[in-house]
Amino acid sequence: MRHFIEELEQLKAKLLEQSSLVESQIYRSITAVVQKDEALAHEVLRSEARINQMEIEIDDFAVSLLALQQPMAADLRFIIASIKINNDLERMGDLAVSIAQRAISLLSEPIVKPMIDIPHISALVQSMVRKSLDSFVTRDADLARSVLSSDDAVDSLRNASFHELISFMEQDPKNIRQSVDLLAVVRNLERIADHATNIAEDVLFLAKGIDVRHHAEAR
C-alpha cells in the first residue's frame, strides 16, 4: 500500500513539473509578442518537444497504475483526473507555441493600440491557469470554482478585442496582416483559458466527486 501511495505522489510530481513548464511557455510566448522578443519566441519553440515527451511519460505512468493497482474511489478519480489534466497541459503548450509563431510574424510590424488589450487578457488567463493548478495541488473546490467564474470575463475581453481589431483592419487594409496575427493570439489565449477551465472541472470531480461539465453542477 505504501508503494502505491508513493507512486501516486510521483504522478503528482510529474504533473507539477509539466505544469511549471507549460506556465513558463505561456508567459514567454506572450512576452515575446508584447516585447517583440524573437529569442524568447524561439525558446518556446525549442521547449515544445520536452512537453510532448512528458505528456507521453505521464500517460504511460498513469495507465500502468490503473492496470497494475486497480485503484478505487478517490485514488481512481485522482488518476483519471491526472490523465485529463495532462492532456490539457499539453494542449496549452501547443497554444503557447502558436502564440510564439505569431510573435515571430509580428516582428516586422509596428506596435499598435490593440496590443494594449493582450497583456490584460493574458494576465487574466495566466491567473486562471495558476489557480486551476493550485486547486489541483490543494484539492480546493472553491478555488477551482473561481476559475470557472473567470471564463466569462475572458470571453468578454476576447469579443472586445475582436471588434477593435476588425475596426482596425477596416480603417486601413495595410493593417490586415498584423491584425490577423493579433486575432490569432487572442483566440489562442481564450483557448488556454478553456483548458484551465477543464482542469478546474477535473479538480471538482477529484475533490467532490461531481461532474460540472456543461453546467452540470447548477442542474
Secondary structure, DSSP 8 states (H G I E B T S, - for coil): -HHHHHHHHHHHHHHHHHHHHHHHHHHHHHHHHHHT-HHHHHHHHHHHHHHHHHHHHHHHHHHHHHHHH---HHHHHHHHHHHHHHHHHHHHHHHHHHHHHHHHHGGGS---GGGGHHHHHHHHHHHHHHHHHHHHHHT-HHHHHHHHHHHHHHHHHHHHHHHHHHHHHHH-GGGHHHHHHHHHHHHHHHHHHHHHHHHHHHHHHHHH----GGGTTT-
